[in-house]
Amino acid sequence: MKLLVISSYVDTWNSVRPEAEMLIGLAKLGVEVELMTQPDAEYRSRFEENGIKVHGFHPRKKIEPEAIRRIRHLLIEGKFDAVYCFNNKAIANTNLAAIGLPVKVMTYRGQTGNISRWDPSGYLTHLSPRVDRIICVSKATRDDLQKHVWGNKNKVCTVYKGHDLDWYQDTPVDLKQFGVPDGAFVVGSVANIRPRKGLPILLKATHLLPADSNIHLLLVGRGMDNPEVQALIQASPMADRIHLTGFRKDAPAIIASCQVSVLASTKREGLPKTVIEAMAYGVAPIVSDTGGSAELIEDGVSGIRVTPGSAEEIAAGIQRLHESPELCANMGQSARDRIASHFHVQQSSEALLKVLSETVNGEF
């Protein structure tokens, strides 16, 4: 089989690696993979080293005549069995470029919500009748999207973006540079400031933790200098134990130095990479039960699941792990084991091969 992938790879190395390595794994399984992405993408050399031909172009707009022309020309010239698009710019232009061609169009969906069969804009992307298969990053994303597609619900399926523990061998970052003292029990959270990431909920939880404990909160991500966020931090009774790093490319190695990782999202999570990275480093995760977050852990074994929006449950989870170092360590090890056994990149490549075969052969 021959597959064209259209995606963007200009993000940080650790951000694009799960998707990129899944495609490299697919090529190693015998699929002839070609890729259309930005010509200056850092991952380009690794694709080419693994036999994937790279076309240096990516759509800049959702509807772009030049992109439609270039994609259509490549589809005709390359005689691809399928094309797999990973973002809305790629999807919208490919849907138009593929009209009348015998190629199967597959799209990637990475989060729950924000799509409706009653919203006309959805028919430019995933809900277009030109789309043959929609591959979701989690079961929660699949179940949410199946409510909105017409016809065969099986056109919506799941392939996890897996990881490899070998990717997570960096030396944990010394947290003293952020003002964290030796011996502190550190709760880390990696998230850029967006309403759905639930930072106000996490900061509310700090009001419920013991005032005299050695619990410190480490916030990693953009937007922490926002005046509203700063006001919430200053209002916390443990304001002097809340530390900010700003945006960091080494966020996984920072979280590796924490005892606990918290993602307090209120909605629309797909399969949060920040949680996976923490788990891969053996850090006990606390996640809200929204989207694919809940699929990553076994509650009480490899993590703690809390009700979205519940500062009380987050605080209780942190305190439970703080009071039992043995439980915290065991849960972190179980989290690491779960990534290896249930969310490995090789499993993702094999699952994608199965979906590709079904799609090309019309067997779904």
C-alpha positions in Angstrom: 0.0 0.0 0.0 1.0 3.5 -0.7 0.2 6.4 1.8 0.6 10.1 1.6 0.7 11.9 4.9 0.1 15.6 5.2 1.0 17.1 8.6 3.0 19.8 10.3 6.3 19.0 12.1 7.6 22.4 13.1 6.9 22.0 16.8 9.4 20.8 19.4 11.0 17.4 18.9 9.2 15.8 21.9 5.8 17.2 20.6 6.0 15.7 17.1 7.9 12.5 18.0 4.9 10.2 18.8 3.2 10.9 15.5 6.4 10.9 13.5 7.7 7.6 15.0 4.3 5.9 14.4 4.6 6.8 10.7 8.2 5.6 10.6 7.0 2.3 12.2 4.3 2.0 9.6 6.9 2.3 6.9 9.0 -0.4 8.6 5.8 -2.6 8.4 5.9 -2.4 4.6 3.8 0.6 3.8 5.3 3.0 1.2 4.9 6.3 3.1 5.5 9.7 1.6 5.1 12.9 3.6 4.1 16.5 2.8 5.3 18.9 5.5 7.2 22.2 5.9 10.6 22.1 4.2 12.4 23.3 7.3 10.8 20.8 9.7 13.5 19.5 12.1 12.2 15.9 11.9 12.6 15.9 8.1 16.1 14.3 8.2 14.9 11.4 10.4 12.0 10.7 8.0 14.4 10.6 5.1 16.9 8.4 6.9 14.1 5.9 7.3 13.1 5.8 3.7 10.2 8.2 3.8 10.2 10.7 0.8 9.4 14.2 2.0 7.7 16.8 -0.1 8.6 20.3 1.3 5.2 22.0 1.4 2.3 22.5 3.8 -0.9 24.5 3.4 -0.9 27.9 5.0 -4.6 28.5 4.8 -7.7 26.4 5.2 -8.7 26.9 1.6 -5.7 27.6 -0.6 -5.7 27.2 -4.4 -2.0 26.5 -4.6 -2.3 23.8 -1.9 -5.2 22.2 -3.6 -3.4 22.2 -6.9 -0.1 20.7 -5.4 -1.9 18.1 -3.4 -4.1 17.0 -6.3 -1.0 16.8 -8.6 0.8 14.7 -6.1 -2.1 12.3 -5.6 -2.5 11.8 -9.3 1.2 11.4 -10.0 1.9 9.2 -6.9 -1.0 6.9 -7.4 -1.6 6.7 -3.6 -4.1 4.3 -2.1 -4.8 6.7 0.7 -4.0 10.2 2.1 -3.9 10.8 5.8 -4.3 14.5 7.0 -3.5 15.5 10.5 -4.8 19.1 10.8 -7.6 21.2 9.5 -5.6 23.1 6.8 -4.4 19.8 5.4 -7.9 18.2 5.6 -9.9 21.0 4.0 -7.5 21.4 1.1 -7.2 17.6 0.6 -10.9 17.1 0.5 -11.1 19.5 -2.4 -8.0 18.2 -4.1 -9.2 14.6 -3.9 -12.6 15.1 -5.6 -13.1 12.5 -8.3 -9.9 10.6 -7.5 -9.8 7.0 -6.4 -7.8 7.7 -3.2 -9.1 7.1 0.3 -9.1 10.2 2.5 -8.3 9.7 6.2 -8.3 12.4 8.8 -7.0 12.7 12.3 -9.0 13.9 15.3 -7.1 14.8 18.5 -9.7 16.1 21.0 -13.3 15.8 22.0 -15.9 18.5 21.4 -16.0 21.6 19.2 -17.6 19.9 16.3 -21.3 19.5 15.3 -23.2 18.1 12.4 -25.2 21.3 12.5 -22.2 23.5 12.0 -21.5 24.1 8.3 -17.8 24.6 8.8 -17.5 21.0 9.9 -18.2 19.9 6.4 -15.0 21.4 5.2 -13.0 19.0 7.3 -14.0 15.8 9.2 -17.7 15.8 8.2 -17.1 16.2 4.5 -18.6 13.4 2.4 -15.2 13.1 0.8 -13.7 11.8 4.1 -13.6 7.9 4.2 -12.2 7.4 7.7 -11.7 9.5 10.8 -8.9 8.3 13.1 -9.3 9.5 16.7 -6.5 9.7 19.3 -8.7 8.1 22.1 -11.9 6.2 22.6 -13.5 9.2 24.2 -12.7 11.2 21.1 -14.2 8.5 18.9 -17.4 8.2 21.0 -17.9 11.9 20.9 -17.4 12.2 17.2 -19.6 9.3 16.3 -22.6 11.3 17.5 -22.0 13.8 14.7 -21.2 11.8 11.6 -23.8 10.6 9.2 -24.1 7.0 8.0 -21.6 4.3 9.0 -20.4 5.1 12.5 -17.5 2.7 12.0 -15.8 5.2 9.8 -14.8 6.8 13.1 -12.1 4.7 14.9 -9.3 4.9 17.4 -5.5 4.7 17.1 -3.5 5.8 20.1 -0.4 7.9 19.6 2.0 5.6 21.4 5.4 6.4 23.1 8.6 4.5 23.9 10.2 4.6 27.3 13.6 4.9 25.6 12.6 8.4 24.6 12.5 9.4 28.2 16.1 9.0 29.5 17.0 12.7 30.1 18.5 13.6 33.4 15.8 15.1 35.6 16.1 18.8 35.9 17.4 20.3 39.2 14.4 22.2 40.5 16.4 24.5 42.7 16.8 26.9 39.8 13.1 27.6 40.1 13.3 28.1 43.9 12.2 24.7 44.9 14.1 23.6 48.1 15.7 20.2 48.6 13.4 17.6 50.2 10.2 19.3 48.9 7.2 17.2 47.8 6.7 18.7 44.3 3.4 18.6 42.4 4.0 19.6 38.7 1.6 20.7 36.1 2.4 21.2 32.4 -0.1 23.3 30.5 -0.2 26.5 28.5 -2.9 28.9 29.8 -6.3 28.0 28.3 -9.6 28.0 30.0 -10.2 24.3 29.6 -6.8 23.4 31.2 -8.3 24.1 34.6 -5.5 26.1 36.2 -7.9 28.0 38.5 -9.2 24.7 39.8 -5.7 23.5 40.6 -4.9 26.8 42.3 -8.1 26.5 44.3 -6.9 23.1 45.4 -3.9 24.7 47.1 -6.3 26.4 49.5 -7.3 22.9 50.8 -3.8 21.5 51.4 -2.1 21.6 54.8 -0.6 25.0 55.4 2.4 23.6 57.2 3.3 20.9 54.7 6.4 20.8 52.4 4.1 20.5 49.3 5.3 22.8 46.5 3.5 23.4 43.2 5.5 23.8 40.0 3.7 25.3 36.9 5.3 24.7 33.5 4.0 26.5 30.4 3.1 29.8 28.7 0.9 32.5 30.1 1.6 32.2 33.8 2.4 35.9 33.8 -1.2 36.7 33.0 -2.6 39.2 35.6 -5.5 37.0 36.4 -3.3 34.0 37.0 -0.9 36.0 39.1 -3.8 37.2 41.2 -4.9 33.6 41.8 -1.4 32.6 42.8 -1.0 35.5 45.2 -4.3 34.7 46.8 -3.2 31.1 47.6 -2.1 30.4 51.2 0.9 28.6 49.7 1.8 31.4 47.3 5.5 31.2 48.4 5.5 27.5 47.5 4.2 28.0 43.9 7.0 28.2 41.3 6.8 29.1 37.6 9.1 28.0 34.8 7.5 29.6 31.8 7.6 27.7 28.5 10.3 25.0 28.5 11.4 22.6 25.7 12.6 20.3 28.5 9.2 20.1 30.2 9.3 16.2 30.5 12.7 16.3 32.3 11.3 19.0 34.6 8.3 16.8 35.5 10.6 13.9 36.0 11.9 15.7 39.1 8.4 15.9 40.6 6.6 13.4 42.8 3.2 14.0 41.3 1.8 15.4 38.0 -1.6 17.0 37.8 -3.7 17.8 34.7 -6.9 19.6 35.9 -8.6 19.9 32.5 -12.3 20.6 32.6 -13.1 19.4 29.1 -12.0 18.4 25.6 -8.8 16.4 26.2 -7.7 13.9 23.6 -4.8 11.8 24.8 -2.7 14.4 26.7 1.0 14.0 26.0 2.0 15.8 29.1 0.4 13.0 31.2 2.0 10.3 29.1 5.4 12.0 29.6 5.0 12.2 33.3 4.0 8.5 33.4 6.9 7.5 31.3 9.2 9.1 33.9 7.5 7.2 36.7 5.7 10.2 38.2 2.3 9.5 39.8 -0.5 11.2 37.7 -3.7 12.9 38.9 -6.0 13.5 35.9 -9.6 14.8 35.6 -12.1 12.4 34.0 -12.5 14.1 30.7 -11.7 12.9 27.2 -8.9 10.4 26.8 -7.2 11.3 30.1 -9.1 8.7 32.0 -8.0 6.0 29.5 -4.4 6.5 30.3 -4.6 5.3 33.9 -6.2 2.6 36.0 -7.7 4.6 38.8 -6.0 3.9 42.1 -3.3 1.8 40.5 -1.4 3.8 37.9 -3.0 7.2 38.7 -5.8 9.0 40.4 -8.9 10.1 38.5 -10.9 13.1 39.7 -14.1 14.7 38.7 -13.6 17.6 36.3 -13.7 20.9 38.2 -13.3 19.4 41.6 -10.6 21.2 43.5 -11.5 19.1 46.6 -10.7 15.8 44.8 -7.4 17.1 43.4 -6.4 18.3 46.9 -7.4 15.0 48.4 -5.4 13.1 45.8 -2.3 15.2 46.4 -2.6 14.8 50.1 -3.1 11.0 49.8 0.1 10.7 47.8 2.0 13.1 50.1 1.1 11.1 53.2 2.2 7.8 51.6 5.5 7.9 49.9 5.3 4.2 49.2 1.9 4.5 47.4 3.3 7.5 45.4 6.3 5.5 44.3 4.3 2.4 43.4 1.7 4.4 41.5 4.5 6.1 39.5 6.1 2.8 38.7 2.7 1.3 37.6 2.1 4.4 35.5 5.4 3.8 33.7 4.6 0.1 33.2 1.2 1.0 31.7 2.8 3.2 29.0 5.1 0.3 28.0 2.3 -2.2 28.0 -0.7 -0.3 26.6 0.6 2.8 24.8 3.7 1.8 23.0 4.5 3.4 19.6 4.9 -0.1 18.0 1.3 -0.9 19.0 0.3 2.4 17.3 2.0 1.6 14.1 0.4 -1.9 14.0 -3.1 -0.4 14.8 -2.7 2.2 12.0 -1.7 -0.5 9.5 -4.9 -2.4 10.4 -7.0 0.8 9.9 -5.3 1.6 6.7 -5.9 -1.8 5.3 -9.5 -1.8 6.3 -10.0 1.6 4.7 -8.3 0.9 1.4 -10.2 -2.4 1.1 -13.6 -1.0 2.4 -13.8 -3.5 5.2 -15.2 -1.4 8.0 
